[in-house]
Amino acid sequence: GVRAPPLLPRTQGRGRRGPGARAAMARLVASVRHFLGALAPPRTRWRSTEECTATPGQTAFWQACLGGPPSPEGAAAAGSTLWALPASLALALAKAPPAPPGGAGSCAGSEAGLRVAILGAGERNEYAAGLHRHLGVGGLGELLAAVAGEEGPAVTFDVIGPEVPAAWSGRSERLGRHSVRHVRGLLHELPEDVEHHLCIALHAGFVVPRYRSDWRPTLRRLATRGARVVVTAYDVVEDAANREALEAAALEVGAAPALILQTGPSDCGALQGRAGLGKLHYAMTCSELPGVGPTRQATAFMSRQDAQRKVVDCIRGLAVAAAVRHGAV
């Protein structure tokens, strides 16, 4: 992000600032940084090879999921681009806080449930019919239910975004233990009586000029209420920008600082990409926004090894189901 110069020179005779003054100054600096970022021209090249180099963890993960040699043309590398979406969704769900007993999303026969917001889904990506055919599912709702699985809490997904297809907006699906609601709009425009235990923003681009004005009020609402947010990025530069946007939102509303629980390259990041674009879900940041008022306690999530094992099992199962559906086995 743009680093602003000191806004107030240190003058002789000034005493040390108290906590309230320091918090006010932090909010002012965050607002100035955001304003300067809005004036800056769009970055012409977000991604380079160095910013999204395949990591050993990514290579090992995709070989475990799909097999094949670790070469750039191998089955694991090619398949990682197709399966990066469900893998990233599964990994994000593994970072959800524990489901409260009888919470949102619970259903008959379930002791607990999660309410999860999928933010920024669009027709050309998450709703793409061609992608669903390759993955062997009937639509985004079916994919979300498959990723949530049969174990663990029931999940109510709210898919929210301005690019949700108009034909899907307002529709609700019941898929076994899980349910999916599709909403065309922005989270901060919706009633505030719904609390999400986890918010997943796939390739959100919090600071991309085209989307910044939509994301800022949404992040401020999340920072005010408190939320756990998972966001993916095409490379480590965009990942760092997303992380800074989350931290800035907490400062702007006067909340406790954002807690960064994970950041950097994700094991589920695709191994192949395109010049000037980067790699699908290459990096992931998970942050706990404590909110304004009583401090929200960050709860632990699944260990990296357990999460990876869960996601590998999920992708293997989906891949086998897709092969059966396509008549390959």
C-alpha positions in Angstrom: 0.0 0.0 0.0 1.0 3.7 -0.2 2.8 4.8 2.9 1.8 8.3 3.9 4.3 10.7 5.4 3.9 11.7 9.1 0.7 13.8 9.3 1.6 15.8 12.4 5.2 16.9 13.0 6.5 16.3 16.5 6.8 19.7 18.2 8.7 20.7 21.2 6.9 20.5 24.5 4.3 18.0 23.3 3.6 15.2 25.7 3.1 11.5 24.9 -0.2 10.8 23.2 -2.7 8.7 25.1 -4.4 5.5 23.8 -7.4 7.5 22.5 -5.2 9.9 20.5 -3.1 7.1 19.1 -6.2 5.2 18.0 -7.6 8.4 16.4 -4.3 8.9 14.6 -4.2 5.3 13.4 -7.7 5.7 11.9 -6.7 9.0 10.2 -3.6 7.4 8.7 -5.7 4.5 7.4 -8.2 6.8 5.8 -5.5 8.9 4.2 -3.8 5.7 2.8 -7.1 4.6 1.4 -7.7 8.0 -0.2 -4.2 8.1 -1.8 -4.8 4.6 -3.1 -8.0 5.7 -4.8 -6.1 8.4 -6.6 -3.3 6.1 -7.7 -3.5 4.7 -11.3 -4.4 1.1 -11.6 -1.4 -1.2 -11.4 -0.6 -2.3 -15.0 1.0 -5.6 -14.1 -0.1 -7.3 -10.9 1.7 -10.6 -11.4 5.1 -11.9 -12.3 6.7 -15.3 -12.2 8.5 -14.5 -8.9 5.2 -13.5 -7.3 3.5 -16.9 -7.8 6.2 -19.5 -8.0 4.9 -23.0 -7.2 5.8 -24.0 -3.7 6.8 -27.5 -2.5 3.6 -27.6 -0.4 1.4 -26.9 -3.5 3.2 -29.6 -5.6 2.9 -32.2 -2.9 -0.8 -31.3 -2.3 -1.8 -31.7 -5.9 0.2 -34.9 -6.4 -1.6 -36.3 -3.4 -5.0 -35.2 -4.8 -4.6 -36.1 -8.5 -1.3 -38.1 -8.9 1.1 -37.8 -11.8 4.6 -36.4 -12.1 5.4 -32.9 -10.7 6.3 -31.6 -14.2 4.5 -28.4 -15.4 2.6 -30.6 -18.0 1.7 -33.4 -15.6 -1.8 -34.4 -14.6 -1.5 -32.8 -11.2 -0.4 -29.4 -12.6 -3.1 -29.4 -15.3 -5.8 -30.6 -13.0 -4.9 -28.1 -10.3 -6.3 -25.2 -12.3 -9.7 -27.0 -12.6 -9.9 -28.1 -9.0 -8.4 -25.1 -7.3 -11.9 -23.6 -6.7 -13.3 -26.6 -4.7 -10.0 -27.2 -2.9 -9.8 -23.6 -1.8 -13.5 -23.7 -0.6 -12.8 -26.8 1.4 -9.6 -25.3 2.9 -11.5 -22.1 3.8 -14.2 -24.1 5.5 -11.6 -25.9 7.5 -10.7 -22.5 9.0 -14.2 -21.8 10.2 -14.7 -21.3 14.0 -16.4 -24.0 15.9 -20.2 -24.2 15.2 -22.3 -23.0 18.1 -24.9 -25.4 19.3 -28.2 -24.9 17.5 -26.7 -22.0 15.6 -27.5 -20.6 12.2 -27.6 -23.3 9.5 -28.6 -26.1 11.9 -31.2 -28.5 10.7 -33.2 -31.4 12.0 -31.0 -34.0 13.5 -28.0 -31.6 13.7 -26.7 -30.2 16.9 -24.9 -27.3 15.4 -24.6 -25.4 12.2 -22.5 -22.8 10.4 -23.6 -19.8 8.4 -21.1 -19.0 5.7 -21.0 -16.0 3.3 -19.5 -16.6 -0.1 -18.7 -13.0 -1.3 -18.1 -11.8 -4.8 -19.1 -14.9 -6.8 -19.8 -14.2 -10.4 -21.2 -15.7 -13.6 -17.9 -16.1 -15.4 -16.2 -17.9 -12.5 -18.0 -19.6 -9.7 -21.3 -19.8 -11.6 -19.6 -20.9 -14.9 -21.6 -23.9 -16.3 -18.6 -25.2 -18.2 -16.6 -25.4 -14.9 -19.5 -27.3 -13.2 -19.7 -29.8 -16.0 -16.0 -30.6 -15.7 -16.3 -30.9 -12.0 -19.2 -33.2 -12.4 -21.7 -31.1 -10.4 -25.0 -29.5 -11.4 -24.2 -26.0 -10.2 -22.5 -23.8 -7.6 -25.0 -24.9 -4.9 -24.3 -28.6 -5.5 -20.5 -27.9 -5.4 -20.8 -26.1 -2.1 -22.8 -28.9 -0.6 -20.3 -31.5 -1.9 -17.4 -29.5 -0.4 -19.2 -29.2 3.0 -19.5 -33.0 3.0 -21.5 -35.3 5.2 -19.3 -34.9 8.3 -19.2 -31.9 10.6 -21.9 -29.2 11.0 -24.6 -28.5 8.5 -23.9 -25.3 6.6 -26.1 -22.5 5.4 -24.3 -20.7 2.5 -25.3 -17.2 1.5 -23.7 -16.5 -1.9 -23.7 -12.7 -2.1 -22.3 -10.4 -4.8 -23.2 -7.9 -7.5 -22.3 -10.4 -10.2 -24.5 -13.2 -9.0 -26.6 -14.1 -12.1 -30.0 -12.4 -12.1 -31.6 -15.7 -12.9 -30.2 -17.1 -9.6 -30.9 -14.1 -7.3 -33.4 -14.8 -4.6 -33.3 -18.6 -5.1 -32.7 -21.0 -2.3 -31.6 -24.6 -2.5 -31.8 -27.5 0.0 -29.1 -30.0 -0.7 -29.1 -32.8 1.8 -27.9 -31.4 5.2 -26.9 -28.1 3.7 -28.7 -25.1 2.1 -27.6 -22.4 -0.3 -29.2 -18.9 -0.8 -28.2 -16.7 -3.8 -28.3 -12.9 -3.4 -27.4 -10.4 -6.1 -26.1 -7.4 -4.2 -23.5 -6.3 -1.6 -23.2 -7.5 1.9 -23.3 -4.1 3.5 -26.6 -3.4 1.7 -28.3 -6.4 3.4 -30.1 -6.3 6.8 -27.7 -6.6 9.7 -29.7 -9.2 11.6 -27.8 -12.1 9.9 -24.4 -13.0 11.4 -22.0 -15.1 9.4 -19.5 -17.3 11.2 -17.2 -17.2 8.2 -16.9 -15.0 5.2 -15.1 -16.4 2.1 -14.0 -14.0 -0.6 -12.5 -15.7 -3.6 -10.2 -13.5 -5.7 -11.9 -10.5 -4.1 -9.4 -7.9 -5.1 -10.1 -5.6 -2.2 -7.9 -2.8 -3.5 -8.4 -3.3 -7.3 -9.6 0.1 -8.5 -12.7 -1.4 -10.2 -13.9 -3.0 -7.0 -12.5 -0.9 -4.2 -15.5 1.3 -3.7 -17.8 -1.8 -3.3 -15.5 -3.6 -0.9 -14.6 -0.7 1.5 -18.1 -0.4 3.1 -18.4 -4.2 3.3 -15.1 -4.5 5.0 -16.0 -1.7 7.4 -19.2 -3.6 8.3 -17.3 -6.8 8.9 -14.7 -5.0 10.9 -17.4 -3.3 13.1 -19.4 -6.5 13.8 -16.5 -8.9 13.9 -15.9 -11.8 11.6 -13.5 -14.4 10.4 -12.6 -13.6 6.8 -10.7 -15.8 4.3 -9.6 -14.2 1.0 -7.7 -15.7 -1.9 -5.4 -13.9 -4.4 -3.6 -14.6 -7.7 -0.1 -13.9 -6.2 1.7 -12.8 -3.0 1.5 -9.1 -4.0 -2.3 -9.1 -4.2 -2.4 -11.2 -1.0 -0.4 -8.6 0.9 -2.8 -5.9 -0.4 -5.8 -7.8 0.8 -4.2 -8.3 4.2 -3.5 -4.6 4.5 -7.1 -3.8 3.5 -8.4 -5.9 6.3 -6.1 -4.3 8.8 -7.0 -0.8 7.5 -10.8 -1.6 7.9 -10.3 -2.5 11.6 -8.4 0.7 12.2 -10.9 2.9 10.4 -13.9 1.8 12.5 -11.9 1.9 15.8 -11.9 -1.8 16.4 -9.1 -3.9 17.9 -6.4 -4.7 15.3 -7.1 -7.5 12.8 -5.5 -10.8 13.8 -3.8 -12.4 10.8 -4.1 -16.2 11.4 -2.6 -17.2 8.0 -1.2 -15.5 5.0 0.9 -16.3 2.0 0.9 -19.1 -0.6 -1.9 -21.6 -0.2 -1.4 -25.4 -0.6 -4.5 -25.4 -2.8 -3.0 -22.8 -5.2 -3.0 -23.8 -8.9 0.3 -25.0 -10.3 -0.3 -23.5 -13.7 -1.3 -19.9 -14.6 -1.2 -17.3 -17.3 1.3 -14.5 -17.8 -0.2 -11.2 -16.5 -2.9 -13.1 -14.5 -1.2 -15.2 -12.0 -2.5 -18.5 -10.6 -5.9 -19.3 -9.3 -6.2 -19.1 -5.6 -2.4 -19.0 -5.3 -2.4 -17.3 -2.0 -4.8 -17.1 1.0 -5.1 -14.9 4.0 -7.3 -15.8 7.0 -8.0 -13.0 9.4 -10.0 -12.5 12.6 -11.7 -9.1 12.8 -12.4 -8.6 16.5 -15.1 -6.0 16.0 -16.1 -2.9 18.0 -17.1 -3.4 21.6 -16.3 -6.6 23.6 -13.2 -8.2 22.1 -14.0 -11.2 19.9 -11.8 -14.1 20.8 -10.0 -15.8 18.0 -10.6 -19.5 18.1 -8.2 -22.1 16.8 -8.9 -23.9 13.5 -7.8 -27.2 12.1 -4.0 -27.8 11.9 -2.4 -27.5 8.5 -1.8 -31.3 8.3 -5.4 -32.1 9.3 -6.8 -29.5 6.9 -4.7 -30.7 4.1 -5.8 -34.3 4.7 -9.4 -33.3 4.8 -9.1 -31.3 1.5 -7.2 -34.1 -0.2 -10.0 -36.6 0.7 -12.6 -34.1 -0.5 -10.9 -33.5 -3.9 -10.3 -37.2 -4.4 -13.9 -38.0 -3.8 -15.1 -35.2 -6.1 -12.7 -36.3 -8.8 -13.9 -39.9 -8.7 -17.5 -38.8 -8.7 -16.8 -36.5 -11.8 -15.1 -39.4 -13.6 -18.1 -41.7 -12.9 -20.4 -39.0 -14.1 -18.4 -38.5 -17.3 -18.2 -42.3 -17.9 -14.4 -42.4 -17.5 -14.6 -45.2 -15.0 
